[in-house]
Amino acid sequence: MIWRSTTLRGRLTLWYTGILTAMFAVLGATSVILLDRGLRMNVDDSLNSVASAIADSVRRPSFFGPDIEDALQSMLGPELAERFFQLLDPFGRPDPRLVPRGKSRLPLSAEALRNAARGQPTFETPRVRPGSERSFRLLTLPVVRNGATVNIVQVAMSLENVEATRSSFLLVLLVLTPVALTASALGGWFLARRALTPVDAMVEAARRIEAEDLTKRIPAPSGEDELARLGAVLNDMLARLERSFGAVRRFSADAAHELRTPLTILKGEIEVALRSSEAPAEIRQTLVSCLEEVDRLNSLVEDLLLMARMEGNALSAGPRPVNLAEVLQDAAPALSELAARAGNVCTVAAAPSLWIEGYDSLLFRLVFNLAENAIKYTPSGGRIEITLEQHDHLAVLQVKDNGPGIPPDVQEHIFDRFYRGDPAREGSGTGLGLALVRAIVELHRGQIHLSSDVGKGSCFRVTLPLSSPASSS
């Protein structure tokens, strides 16, 4: 889960640090093994040099004398104090001609004795004492003369220096490795951050691009690398989407505009036919039904044309200061009459004067559509409340009802075009009311939120930025 919950920058740093940790572990283990092997080879070479020197001296008849140990020390140097040696006869017994004073006998294994009889040297690593952690390196070297083993030379060296050097190296690795890993992780984080900075800029730019404004483009870095190609591909995609959305908007606007004239003519002819007293009752009833459908189509066409104009920034006039309290006062009588027909009560609370830059007709449409939607879906005897308040630098408009509420699966699509969540009321609207509300809110740089509980009612909350005092005066 850690790999999924972190950012790409974090995952890159974790991967980089993990791989570097594995490399350090392999490198450290290899270094320790090679160091230990090299130190032991140096010990073996030293023992072999000492043993060979003693063996060469043993072959000379003048080797044995009263001051043999002093001669050996002067021949082998002061490091002899750290080395132990003894001279044995071919059967592994101490040579009576040379028994070092004050020194314990070195162990002679059966394998070393057999190898000496065959003229082969033997390296061993026995313990100082059984069960002890300390050990030493022992070389058993035969002295061969005329093809026969005449003596056996044993030379030993303590491995304390080897173990101390290895321990010091391990300590240095254990201390420096975490420091190096930490520095590498910080460096990897910094490099990943530098490398992904263009991606962050592209993400922020993409987040600001909306379906209603596809003219913006993502800032793509220059060059021929992967990020530059990604930015170019995304910008090409945005250009194609802009052309597609533009074509759809133009079609909606053109279709709505072209439908207005025949619908107006059709409505006029139906009204003329209804004014004629010669039509039978059945025909008149059919004409009334047709007139209702024409009115619904006219409303649909007007909504489509209005949305196309807002999305294309083709409104006839620019924004101006609008007092939202006055908009509520203008809408209150019509909403009260509409609620009374449905057997409900619609109240508009007293509101302070809150000014915004916008379009009064569109804001009236916003309030009316929200309240009309609440009245339409609230059963008889319900109550609809409209309030307007100021929170910080925002005007907050709320439309509450105590109706049946909106299920969660319907809330996801409530602002979609032509979506109607209640099949029983499919013929009661065009499905553009709330979509038009959202378009008006976004045109005024505001936000709309819905909170609803099934069986308890719904609340639409619209927040709009207030204009400055100078612009509203």
C-alpha positions as a Markdown table, in Angstrom:
| # | Residue | x | y | z |
|---|---|---|---|---|
| 1 | Met | 0.0 | 0.0 | 0.0 |
| 2 | Ile | 2.9 | 2.4 | 0.6 |
| 3 | Trp | 3.8 | 2.4 | -3.1 |
| 4 | Arg | 0.2 | 3.4 | -4.0 |
| 5 | Ser | -0.3 | 6.0 | -1.3 |
| 6 | Thr | 2.9 | 8.0 | -2.1 |
| 7 | Thr | 3.4 | 10.5 | -5.0 |
| 8 | Leu | 5.5 | 9.6 | -8.1 |
| 9 | Arg | 8.3 | 11.7 | -6.6 |
| 10 | Gly | 8.1 | 9.6 | -3.4 |
| 11 | Arg | 8.0 | 6.3 | -5.3 |
| 12 | Leu | 11.0 | 7.3 | -7.4 |
| 13 | Thr | 12.9 | 8.2 | -4.3 |
| 14 | Leu | 11.9 | 4.9 | -2.5 |
| 15 | Trp | 12.9 | 2.8 | -5.5 |
| 16 | Tyr | 16.2 | 4.7 | -5.9 |
| 17 | Thr | 17.0 | 4.4 | -2.2 |
| 18 | Gly | 16.0 | 0.7 | -2.1 |
| 19 | Ile | 18.2 | -0.2 | -5.1 |
| 20 | Leu | 21.1 | 1.8 | -3.6 |
| 21 | Thr | 20.6 | 0.0 | -0.3 |
| 22 | Ala | 20.8 | -3.3 | -2.1 |
| 23 | Met | 23.9 | -2.2 | -4.0 |
| 24 | Phe | 25.5 | -1.0 | -0.7 |
| 25 | Ala | 24.7 | -4.3 | 0.9 |
| 26 | Val | 26.2 | -6.4 | -1.9 |
| 27 | Leu | 29.2 | -4.0 | -2.1 |
| 28 | Gly | 29.8 | -4.1 | 1.6 |
| 29 | Ala | 29.5 | -7.9 | 1.9 |
| 30 | Thr | 31.9 | -8.3 | -1.1 |
| 31 | Ser | 34.3 | -5.8 | 0.4 |
| 32 | Val | 34.3 | -7.6 | 3.8 |
| 33 | Ile | 34.9 | -10.9 | 2.1 |
| 34 | Leu | 37.7 | -9.6 | -0.1 |
| 35 | Leu | 39.3 | -7.8 | 2.8 |
| 36 | Asp | 39.2 | -10.8 | 5.1 |
| 37 | Arg | 40.6 | -13.0 | 2.3 |
| 38 | Gly | 43.4 | -10.5 | 1.5 |
| 39 | Leu | 44.4 | -10.2 | 5.2 |
| 40 | Arg | 44.5 | -14.0 | 5.6 |
| 41 | Met | 46.5 | -14.3 | 2.4 |
| 42 | Asn | 49.0 | -11.8 | 3.8 |
| 43 | Val | 49.2 | -13.8 | 7.0 |
| 44 | Asp | 49.8 | -17.0 | 5.0 |
| 45 | Asp | 52.5 | -15.3 | 2.9 |
| 46 | Ser | 54.2 | -14.1 | 6.0 |
| 47 | Leu | 54.1 | -17.5 | 7.6 |
| 48 | Asn | 55.4 | -19.1 | 4.5 |
| 49 | Ser | 58.3 | -16.7 | 4.3 |
| 50 | Val | 59.2 | -17.3 | 7.9 |
| 51 | Ala | 58.9 | -21.1 | 7.6 |
| 52 | Ser | 60.9 | -21.2 | 4.4 |
| 53 | Ala | 63.7 | -19.1 | 6.0 |
| 54 | Ile | 63.8 | -21.4 | 9.0 |
| 55 | Ala | 63.7 | -24.5 | 6.7 |
| 56 | Asp | 66.6 | -23.2 | 4.6 |
| 57 | Ser | 68.6 | -22.5 | 7.7 |
| 58 | Val | 67.9 | -26.0 | 9.2 |
| 59 | Arg | 69.4 | -27.5 | 6.1 |
| 60 | Arg | 72.8 | -26.0 | 6.9 |
| 61 | Pro | 74.8 | -28.0 | 9.5 |
| 62 | Ser | 75.9 | -24.8 | 11.2 |
| 63 | Phe | 72.3 | -23.8 | 12.0 |
| 64 | Phe | 72.1 | -25.4 | 15.5 |
| 65 | Gly | 74.2 | -23.7 | 18.1 |
| 66 | Pro | 73.9 | -22.4 | 21.7 |
| 67 | Asp | 72.5 | -19.0 | 20.6 |
| 68 | Ile | 70.1 | -20.4 | 18.0 |
| 69 | Glu | 67.0 | -18.4 | 19.3 |
| 70 | Asp | 69.0 | -15.1 | 19.2 |
| 71 | Ala | 70.1 | -15.9 | 15.7 |
| 72 | Leu | 66.6 | -16.7 | 14.6 |
| 73 | Gln | 65.3 | -13.4 | 16.1 |
| 74 | Ser | 68.0 | -11.4 | 14.4 |
| 75 | Met | 67.3 | -13.3 | 11.1 |
| 76 | Leu | 63.5 | -12.9 | 11.2 |
| 77 | Gly | 63.3 | -9.4 | 12.7 |
| 78 | Pro | 61.5 | -7.9 | 15.7 |
| 79 | Glu | 58.1 | -9.2 | 14.5 |
| 80 | Leu | 59.1 | -12.7 | 15.7 |
| 81 | Ala | 57.5 | -11.8 | 19.0 |
| 82 | Glu | 54.1 | -12.1 | 17.3 |
| 83 | Arg | 55.0 | -15.4 | 15.6 |
| 84 | Phe | 55.5 | -18.7 | 17.2 |
| 85 | Phe | 57.6 | -21.5 | 15.8 |
| 86 | Gln | 58.9 | -24.9 | 16.7 |
| 87 | Leu | 61.1 | -27.5 | 15.1 |
| 88 | Leu | 60.0 | -31.2 | 15.1 |
| 89 | Asp | 61.6 | -34.4 | 13.9 |
| 90 | Pro | 60.0 | -36.3 | 11.0 |
| 91 | Phe | 57.8 | -38.2 | 13.5 |
| 92 | Gly | 56.3 | -35.0 | 15.0 |
| 93 | Arg | 58.4 | -35.0 | 18.2 |
| 94 | Pro | 60.2 | -31.9 | 19.3 |
| 95 | Asp | 63.7 | -31.7 | 17.9 |
| 96 | Pro | 66.1 | -32.0 | 20.9 |
| 97 | Arg | 68.5 | -29.6 | 19.3 |
| 98 | Leu | 65.9 | -26.7 | 19.4 |
| 99 | Val | 63.3 | -26.5 | 22.1 |
| 100 | Pro | 62.2 | -22.8 | 22.4 |
| 101 | Arg | 62.3 | -21.7 | 26.0 |
| 102 | Gly | 59.1 | -20.6 | 27.7 |
| 103 | Lys | 56.8 | -21.5 | 24.8 |
| 104 | Ser | 54.0 | -24.0 | 24.7 |
| 105 | Arg | 54.0 | -26.5 | 22.0 |
| 106 | Leu | 52.0 | -25.9 | 18.8 |
| 107 | Pro | 49.4 | -28.5 | 17.9 |
| 108 | Leu | 50.2 | -31.0 | 15.2 |
| 109 | Ser | 47.3 | -32.7 | 13.5 |
| 110 | Ala | 47.4 | -36.1 | 12.0 |
| 111 | Glu | 46.6 | -34.6 | 8.6 |
| 112 | Ala | 49.5 | -32.1 | 8.8 |
| 113 | Leu | 51.8 | -35.0 | 9.9 |
| 114 | Arg | 50.7 | -37.1 | 6.9 |
| 115 | Asn | 51.2 | -34.1 | 4.5 |
| 116 | Ala | 54.6 | -33.5 | 5.9 |
| 117 | Ala | 55.6 | -37.1 | 5.3 |
| 118 | Arg | 54.7 | -36.5 | 1.7 |
| 119 | Gly | 56.6 | -33.3 | 1.6 |
| 120 | Gln | 53.5 | -31.0 | 1.4 |
| 121 | Pro | 52.8 | -27.9 | 3.6 |
| 122 | Thr | 49.6 | -27.6 | 5.6 |
| 123 | Phe | 47.8 | -24.4 | 6.6 |
| 124 | Glu | 45.4 | -24.6 | 9.6 |
| 125 | Thr | 43.3 | -22.3 | 11.8 |
| 126 | Pro | 43.0 | -23.9 | 15.2 |
| 127 | Arg | 41.6 | -22.2 | 18.3 |
| 128 | Val | 43.8 | -20.9 | 21.1 |
| 129 | Arg | 41.8 | -23.0 | 23.5 |
| 130 | Pro | 38.8 | -25.3 | 22.9 |
| 131 | Gly | 35.7 | -23.2 | 22.9 |
| 132 | Ser | 37.6 | -20.0 | 22.6 |
| 133 | Glu | 36.7 | -17.3 | 20.1 |
| 134 | Arg | 40.3 | -16.4 | 19.5 |
| 135 | Ser | 42.2 | -18.3 | 16.8 |
| 136 | Phe | 45.6 | -18.3 | 15.1 |
| 137 | Arg | 47.0 | -19.3 | 11.7 |
| 138 | Leu | 49.4 | -22.3 | 11.7 |
| 139 | Leu | 51.7 | -23.5 | 8.9 |
| 140 | Thr | 53.3 | -26.9 | 9.1 |
| 141 | Leu | 56.2 | -27.0 | 6.6 |
| 142 | Pro | 58.4 | -30.1 | 6.0 |
| 143 | Val | 62.2 | -29.7 | 5.7 |
| 144 | Val | 63.2 | -32.0 | 2.8 |
| 145 | Arg | 66.7 | -33.0 | 2.1 |
| 146 | Asn | 67.7 | -35.6 | -0.5 |
| 147 | Gly | 64.1 | -36.4 | -1.1 |
| 148 | Ala | 63.3 | -37.2 | 2.5 |
| 149 | Thr | 61.6 | -35.2 | 5.3 |
| 150 | Val | 64.3 | -34.6 | 7.9 |
| 151 | Asn | 62.4 | -32.0 | 10.0 |
| 152 | Ile | 59.1 | -30.3 | 10.4 |
| 153 | Val | 58.9 | -26.6 | 10.9 |
| 154 | Gln | 55.7 | -25.1 | 12.5 |
| 155 | Val | 55.1 | -21.3 | 12.4 |
| 156 | Ala | 52.0 | -19.6 | 13.9 |
| 157 | Met | 50.6 | -16.1 | 13.9 |
| 158 | Ser | 47.7 | -14.7 | 15.9 |
| 159 | Leu | 44.7 | -13.5 | 13.9 |
| 160 | Glu | 43.8 | -10.8 | 16.3 |
| 161 | Asn | 45.0 | -8.1 | 14.0 |
| 162 | Val | 43.0 | -9.6 | 11.1 |
| 163 | Glu | 39.9 | -9.7 | 13.2 |
| 164 | Ala | 40.4 | -6.2 | 14.6 |
| 165 | Thr | 41.0 | -4.8 | 11.1 |
| 166 | Arg | 37.8 | -6.5 | 9.8 |
| 167 | Ser | 35.8 | -5.3 | 12.8 |
| 168 | Ser | 37.0 | -1.7 | 12.2 |
| 169 | Phe | 36.0 | -2.0 | 8.6 |
| 170 | Leu | 32.6 | -3.3 | 9.5 |
| 171 | Leu | 32.1 | -0.5 | 12.0 |
| 172 | Val | 33.0 | 2.1 | 9.3 |
| 173 | Leu | 30.5 | 0.5 | 6.9 |
| 174 | Leu | 27.8 | 0.5 | 9.5 |
| 175 | Val | 28.4 | 4.1 | 10.4 |
| 176 | Leu | 28.9 | 5.5 | 6.9 |
| 177 | Thr | 26.3 | 3.5 | 5.0 |
| 178 | Pro | 23.2 | 5.1 | 6.7 |
| 179 | Val | 24.8 | 8.5 | 6.2 |
| 180 | Ala | 25.4 | 7.8 | 2.5 |
| 181 | Leu | 21.9 | 6.4 | 2.1 |
| 182 | Thr | 20.3 | 9.4 | 3.7 |
| 183 | Ala | 22.3 | 11.8 | 1.6 |
| 184 | Ser | 21.5 | 9.8 | -1.5 |
| 185 | Ala | 17.8 | 9.7 | -0.6 |
| 186 | Leu | 17.8 | 13.5 | -0.2 |
| 187 | Gly | 19.7 | 13.9 | -3.4 |
| 188 | Gly | 17.3 | 11.5 | -5.2 |
| 189 | Trp | 14.3 | 13.5 | -3.8 |
| 190 | Phe | 15.8 | 16.8 | -5.0 |
| 191 | Leu | 16.5 | 15.4 | -8.4 |
| 192 | Ala | 13.1 | 13.8 | -8.7 |
| 193 | Arg | 11.5 | 17.1 | -7.7 |
| 194 | Arg | 13.5 | 19.0 | -10.2 |
| 195 | Ala | 12.7 | 16.5 | -12.9 |
| 196 | Leu | 9.0 | 16.5 | -12.1 |
| 197 | Thr | 8.5 | 20.2 | -11.7 |
| 198 | Pro | 7.3 | 20.5 | -15.3 |
| 199 | Val | 4.8 | 17.8 | -14.6 |
| 200 | Asp | 3.4 | 19.8 | -11.6 |
| 201 | Ala | 3.1 | 22.8 | -13.8 |
| 202 | Met | 1.3 | 20.8 | -16.5 |
| 203 | Val | -1.1 | 19.3 | -13.8 |
| 204 | Glu | -1.9 | 22.8 | -12.4 |
| 205 | Ala | -2.6 | 24.1 | -16.0 |
| 206 | Ala | -4.7 | 21.0 | -16.8 |
| 207 | Arg | -6.7 | 21.5 | -13.6 |
| 208 | Arg | -7.7 | 25.0 | -14.7 |
| 209 | Ile | -8.9 | 23.9 | -18.1 |
| 210 | Glu | -12.6 | 23.2 | -18.2 |
| 211 | Ala | -15.0 | 22.1 | -20.8 |
| 212 | Glu | -16.5 | 25.5 | -21.0 |
| 213 | Asp | -13.1 | 27.1 | -21.9 |
| 214 | Leu | -10.7 | 24.9 | -23.9 |
| 215 | Thr | -8.7 | 27.8 | -25.3 |
| 216 | Lys | -6.0 | 27.4 | -22.7 |
| 217 | Arg | -3.0 | 25.2 | -23.3 |
| 218 | Ile | -0.6 | 23.2 | -21.1 |
| 219 | Pro | 2.9 | 24.8 | -20.8 |
| 220 | Ala | 5.1 | 22.1 | -22.4 |
| 221 | Pro | 8.8 | 22.2 | -21.8 |
| 222 | Ser | 11.1 | 22.7 | -24.8 |
| 223 | Gly | 13.1 | 19.9 | -26.2 |
| 224 | Glu | 12.5 | 16.4 | -27.5 |
| 225 | Asp | 12.3 | 14.5 | -24.2 |
| 226 | Glu | 9.3 | 12.6 | -22.9 |
| 227 | Leu | 7.7 | 15.5 | -21.0 |
| 228 | Ala | 7.9 | 17.7 | -24.1 |
| 229 | Arg | 6.2 | 15.0 | -26.2 |
| 230 | Leu | 3.6 | 14.5 | -23.5 |
| 231 | Gly | 2.8 | 18.3 | -23.4 |
| 232 | Ala | 2.5 | 18.4 | -27.2 |
| 233 | Val | 0.2 | 15.4 | -27.3 |
| 234 | Leu | -2.0 | 16.9 | -24.5 |
| 235 | Asn | -2.2 | 20.2 | -26.3 |
| 236 | Asp | -3.1 | 18.5 | -29.6 |
| 237 | Met | -5.9 | 16.6 | -27.7 |
| 238 | Leu | -7.1 | 19.9 | -26.2 |
| 239 | Ala | -7.2 | 21.5 | -29.7 |
| 240 | Arg | -9.3 | 18.6 | -31.0 |
| 241 | Leu | -11.6 | 18.8 | -28.0 |
| 242 | Glu | -12.0 | 22.5 | -28.6 |
| 243 | Arg | -12.9 | 22.0 | -32.2 |
| 244 | Ser | -15.4 | 19.2 | -31.2 |
| 245 | Phe | -17.0 | 21.3 | -28.4 |
| 246 | Gly | -17.2 | 24.3 | -30.7 |
| 247 | Ala | -18.9 | 22.3 | -33.4 |
| 248 | Val | -21.4 | 21.0 | -30.8 |
| 249 | Arg | -22.1 | 24.5 | -29.4 |
| 250 | Arg | -22.5 | 25.9 | -32.9 |
| 251 | Phe | -24.9 | 23.1 | -33.8 |
| 252 | Ser | -26.9 | 23.7 | -30.6 |
| 253 | Ala | -27.0 | 27.4 | -31.2 |
| 254 | Asp | -27.9 | 27.1 | -34.9 |
| 255 | Ala | -30.5 | 24.4 | -34.2 |
| 256 | Ala | -32.1 | 26.4 | -31.5 |
| 257 | His | -32.1 | 29.6 | -33.6 |
| 258 | Glu | -33.6 | 27.8 | -36.6 |
| 259 | Leu | -36.3 | 26.2 | -34.5 |
| 260 | Arg | -37.5 | 29.4 | -33.0 |
| 261 | Thr | -39.2 | 30.7 | -36.2 |
| 262 | Pro | -41.2 | 27.5 | -37.1 |
| 263 | Leu | -42.2 | 27.1 | -33.5 |
| 264 | Thr | -43.4 | 30.7 | -33.3 |
| 265 | Ile | -45.4 | 30.2 | -36.5 |
| 266 | Leu | -46.8 | 26.9 | -35.3 |
| 267 | Lys | -47.9 | 28.5 | -32.0 |
| 268 | Gly | -49.6 | 31.3 | -33.8 |
| 269 | Glu | -51.5 | 29.0 | -36.1 |
| 270 | Ile | -52.7 | 26.9 | -33.1 |
| 271 | Glu | -53.9 | 29.9 | -31.2 |
| 272 | Val | -55.8 | 31.1 | -34.3 |
| 273 | Ala | -57.4 | 27.7 | -34.6 |
| 274 | Leu | -58.4 | 27.8 | -31.0 |
| 275 | Arg | -60.1 | 31.2 | -31.4 |
| 276 | Ser | -62.3 | 29.7 | -34.0 |
| 277 | Ser | -65.7 | 28.5 | -32.6 |
| 278 | Glu | -66.3 | 26.1 | -35.4 |
| 279 | Ala | -63.8 | 23.4 | -34.2 |
| 280 | Pro | -65.3 | 20.4 | -32.4 |
| 281 | Ala | -64.4 | 19.9 | -28.7 |
| 282 | Glu | -62.2 | 16.9 | -29.5 |
| 283 | Ile | -60.2 | 19.0 | -31.9 |
| 284 | Arg | -59.9 | 21.9 | -29.5 |
| 285 | Gln | -58.6 | 19.6 | -26.8 |
| 286 | Thr | -56.0 | 18.3 | -29.2 |
| 287 | Leu | -55.0 | 21.8 | -30.1 |
| 288 | Val | -54.7 | 22.8 | -26.5 |
| 289 | Ser | -52.4 | 19.8 | -25.9 |
| 290 | Cys | -50.3 | 20.7 | -29.0 |
| 291 | Leu | -50.1 | 24.3 | -27.7 |
| 292 | Glu | -48.7 | 23.0 | -24.4 |
| 293 | Glu | -46.1 | 21.0 | -26.2 |
| 294 | Val | -45.1 | 23.9 | -28.4 |
| 295 | Asp | -44.7 | 26.0 | -25.3 |
| 296 | Arg | -42.5 | 23.3 | -23.8 |
| 297 | Leu | -40.4 | 23.1 | -27.0 |
| 298 | Asn | -40.1 | 26.9 | -27.1 |
| 299 | Ser | -38.8 | 26.8 | -23.5 |
| 300 | Leu | -36.4 | 24.1 | -24.4 |
| 301 | Val | -35.1 | 26.1 | -27.4 |
| 302 | Glu | -34.7 | 29.2 | -25.4 |
| 303 | Asp | -32.8 | 27.3 | -22.7 |
| 304 | Leu | -30.5 | 25.7 | -25.3 |
| 305 | Leu | -29.9 | 29.0 | -27.0 |
| 306 | Leu | -29.2 | 30.7 | -23.7 |
| 307 | Met | -26.7 | 28.0 | -22.7 |
| 308 | Ala | -25.0 | 28.2 | -26.1 |
| 309 | Arg | -24.6 | 32.0 | -25.7 |
| 310 | Met | -23.2 | 31.7 | -22.2 |
| 311 | Glu | -20.7 | 29.0 | -23.2 |
| 312 | Gly | -19.6 | 30.9 | -26.2 |
| 313 | Asn | -19.4 | 34.3 | -24.3 |
| 314 | Ala | -21.9 | 35.7 | -26.8 |
| 315 | Leu | -24.3 | 37.4 | -24.4 |
| 316 | Ser | -25.7 | 40.6 | -25.8 |
| 317 | Ala | -24.6 | 42.8 | -22.9 |
| 318 | Gly | -21.8 | 42.8 | -20.4 |
| 319 | Pro | -22.0 | 42.2 | -16.7 |
| 320 | Arg | -23.1 | 45.0 | -14.4 |
| 321 | Pro | -23.6 | 45.5 | -10.6 |
| 322 | Val | -26.6 | 43.5 | -9.4 |
| 323 | Asn | -28.3 | 43.6 | -6.0 |
| 324 | Leu | -29.2 | 40.0 | -5.2 |
| 325 | Ala | -31.7 | 41.1 | -2.6 |
| 326 | Glu | -33.7 | 42.9 | -5.3 |
| 327 | Val | -33.5 | 39.8 | -7.5 |
| 328 | Leu | -35.1 | 37.8 | -4.7 |
| 329 | Gln | -37.8 | 40.4 | -4.2 |
| 330 | Asp | -38.7 | 40.3 | -7.9 |
| 331 | Ala | -38.9 | 36.5 | -7.9 |
| 332 | Ala | -40.9 | 36.2 | -4.7 |
| 333 | Pro | -44.4 | 36.9 | -6.0 |
| 334 | Ala | -44.2 | 34.5 | -8.9 |
| 335 | Leu | -42.7 | 31.8 | -6.7 |
| 336 | Ser | -45.4 | 32.3 | -4.0 |
| 337 | Glu | -48.1 | 31.9 | -6.7 |
| 338 | Leu | -46.4 | 28.8 | -8.2 |
| 339 | Ala | -46.1 | 27.2 | -4.7 |
| 340 | Ala | -49.7 | 28.0 | -3.9 |
| 341 | Arg | -50.9 | 26.2 | -7.0 |
| 342 | Ala | -48.9 | 23.1 | -5.9 |
| 343 | Gly | -50.3 | 23.3 | -2.3 |
| 344 | Asn | -47.0 | 24.4 | -0.9 |
| 345 | Val | -45.6 | 27.5 | 0.9 |
| 346 | Cys | -42.6 | 29.3 | -0.5 |
| 347 | Thr | -41.0 | 32.0 | 1.8 |
| 348 | Val | -38.2 | 34.4 | 0.9 |
| 349 | Ala | -36.4 | 35.6 | 4.0 |
| 350 | Ala | -35.4 | 39.2 | 4.4 |
| 351 | Ala | -31.9 | 39.6 | 2.9 |
| 352 | Pro | -29.3 | 42.4 | 3.1 |
| 353 | Ser | -28.2 | 44.2 | 0.0 |
| 354 | Leu | -25.4 | 42.1 | -1.6 |
| 355 | Trp | -23.9 | 43.3 | -4.8 |
| 356 | Ile | -22.2 | 41.2 | -7.4 |
| 357 | Glu | -21.0 | 41.7 | -11.0 |
| 358 | Gly | -23.4 | 39.8 | -13.2 |
| 359 | Tyr | -26.6 | 39.6 | -15.2 |
| 360 | Asp | -29.8 | 40.3 | -13.4 |
| 361 | Ser | -32.0 | 38.3 | -15.9 |
| 362 | Leu | -29.7 | 35.3 | -15.5 |
| 363 | Leu | -29.6 | 35.5 | -11.7 |
| 364 | Phe | -33.4 | 35.8 | -11.7 |
| 365 | Arg | -33.5 | 32.6 | -13.8 |
| 366 | Leu | -31.1 | 30.9 | -11.3 |
| 367 | Val | -33.3 | 31.7 | -8.3 |
| 368 | Phe | -36.5 | 30.8 | -10.2 |
| 369 | Asn | -35.2 | 27.5 | -11.5 |
| 370 | Leu | -34.0 | 26.3 | -8.1 |
| 371 | Ala | -37.2 | 27.3 | -6.4 |
| 372 | Glu | -39.4 | 25.9 | -9.2 |
| 373 | Asn | -37.5 | 22.6 | -9.0 |
| 374 | Ala | -38.1 | 22.4 | -5.2 |
| 375 | Ile | -41.8 | 23.3 | -5.6 |
| 376 | Lys | -42.2 | 20.7 | -8.4 |
| 377 | Tyr | -40.8 | 17.8 | -6.4 |
| 378 | Thr | -42.1 | 18.7 | -2.9 |
| 379 | Pro | -45.5 | 17.0 | -2.1 |
| 380 | Ser | -48.5 | 19.1 | -1.3 |
| 381 | Gly | -48.2 | 20.7 | 2.1 |
| 382 | Gly | -44.5 | 21.2 | 1.9 |
| 383 | Arg | -42.4 | 24.2 | 2.6 |
| 384 | Ile | -39.7 | 25.9 | 0.6 |
| 385 | Glu | -37.4 | 28.5 | 2.2 |
| 386 | Ile | -35.1 | 30.9 | 0.3 |
| 387 | Thr | -32.3 | 32.7 | 2.2 |
| 388 | Leu | -29.5 | 35.1 | 1.3 |
| 389 | Glu | -26.6 | 35.8 | 3.6 |
| 390 | Gln | -23.0 | 37.1 | 3.5 |
| 391 | His | -20.1 | 34.8 | 4.5 |
| 392 | Asp | -16.8 | 36.7 | 4.3 |
| 393 | His | -16.5 | 37.9 | 0.7 |
| 394 | Leu | -19.2 | 35.6 | -0.6 |
| 395 | Ala | -22.9 | 35.9 | -1.1 |
| 396 | Val | -24.6 | 32.6 | -0.1 |
| 397 | Leu | -28.0 | 31.7 | -1.5 |
| 398 | Gln | -29.8 | 28.7 | -0.2 |
| 399 | Val | -33.0 | 27.0 | -1.4 |
| 400 | Lys | -34.3 | 24.4 | 1.1 |
| 401 | Asp | -37.3 | 22.1 | 1.0 |
| 402 | Asn | -38.7 | 19.4 | 3.1 |
| 403 | Gly | -39.5 | 17.1 | 0.2 |
| 404 | Pro | -38.6 | 13.5 | -0.3 |
| 405 | Gly | -34.9 | 14.2 | -0.9 |
| 406 | Ile | -32.6 | 13.0 | -3.7 |
| 407 | Pro | -31.0 | 9.6 | -3.7 |
| 408 | Pro | -27.2 | 9.5 | -3.8 |
| 409 | Asp | -27.1 | 7.9 | -7.2 |
| 410 | Val | -29.3 | 10.7 | -8.6 |
| 411 | Gln | -27.2 | 13.4 | -7.0 |
| 412 | Glu | -24.2 | 12.5 | -9.2 |
| 413 | His | -26.2 | 13.4 | -12.3 |
| 414 | Ile | -28.6 | 16.1 | -11.1 |
| 415 | Phe | -26.8 | 18.9 | -13.0 |
| 416 | Asp | -26.4 | 16.9 | -16.2 |
| 417 | Arg | -28.3 | 18.1 | -19.3 |
| 418 | Phe | -31.6 | 16.4 | -20.0 |
| 419 | Tyr | -31.3 | 14.3 | -16.9 |
| 420 | Arg | -34.5 | 13.7 | -14.9 |
| 421 | Gly | -34.3 | 11.6 | -11.8 |
| 422 | Asp | -38.0 | 11.0 | -11.3 |
| 423 | Pro | -39.5 | 8.9 | -14.2 |
| 424 | Ala | -43.0 | 9.6 | -12.9 |
| 425 | Arg | -42.4 | 13.3 | -13.7 |
| 426 | Glu | -40.7 | 12.8 | -17.0 |
| 427 | Gly | -43.2 | 15.0 | -18.9 |
| 428 | Ser | -43.0 | 17.9 | -16.4 |
| 429 | Gly | -39.7 | 19.4 | -17.6 |
| 430 | Thr | -37.0 | 19.6 | -20.2 |
| 431 | Gly | -34.2 | 18.3 | -18.0 |
| 432 | Leu | -32.2 | 21.6 | -18.6 |
| 433 | Gly | -33.3 | 23.5 | -15.5 |
| 434 | Leu | -30.5 | 22.5 | -13.1 |
| 435 | Ala | -27.9 | 22.3 | -16.0 |
| 436 | Leu | -28.8 | 25.9 | -16.8 |
| 437 | Val | -28.5 | 26.9 | -13.1 |
| 438 | Arg | -24.9 | 25.4 | -13.0 |
| 439 | Ala | -24.0 | 27.3 | -16.2 |
| 440 | Ile | -25.2 | 30.6 | -14.7 |
| 441 | Val | -23.3 | 30.0 | -11.5 |
| 442 | Glu | -20.1 | 29.2 | -13.3 |
| 443 | Leu | -20.6 | 32.2 | -15.5 |
| 444 | His | -20.6 | 34.3 | -12.3 |
| 445 | Arg | -17.5 | 32.6 | -11.0 |
| 446 | Gly | -19.5 | 30.9 | -8.3 |
| 447 | Gln | -20.1 | 27.4 | -7.0 |
| 448 | Ile | -23.2 | 25.3 | -6.3 |
| 449 | His | -23.5 | 22.4 | -3.9 |
| 450 | Leu | -26.3 | 20.0 | -3.1 |
| 451 | Ser | -26.9 | 18.3 | 0.2 |
| 452 | Ser | -29.9 | 16.0 | 0.5 |
| 453 | Asp | -31.2 | 13.2 | 2.7 |
| 454 | Val | -33.8 | 10.8 | 1.5 |
| 455 | Gly | -37.0 | 11.5 | 3.3 |
| 456 | Lys | -35.8 | 14.8 | 4.9 |
| 457 | Gly | -35.5 | 17.2 | 2.0 |
| 458 | Ser | -32.8 | 18.9 | 0.0 |
| 459 | Cys | -30.7 | 22.1 | 0.1 |
| 460 | Phe | -29.1 | 23.8 | -2.9 |
| 461 | Arg | -26.3 | 26.2 | -1.8 |
| 462 | Val | -24.9 | 28.8 | -4.2 |
| 463 | Thr | -21.9 | 30.9 | -3.4 |
| 464 | Leu | -21.1 | 34.0 | -5.5 |
| 465 | Pro | -18.2 | 36.4 | -5.1 |
| 466 | Leu | -19.2 | 39.9 | -4.0 |
| 467 | Ser | -18.1 | 42.9 | -6.1 |
| 468 | Ser | -16.0 | 45.7 | -4.6 |
| 469 | Pro | -17.8 | 48.7 | -3.1 |
| 470 | Ala | -16.5 | 50.9 | -5.8 |
| 471 | Ser | -18.0 | 48.8 | -8.6 |
| 472 | Ser | -21.4 | 48.5 | -6.9 |
| 473 | Ser | -21.8 | 52.3 | -6.2 |
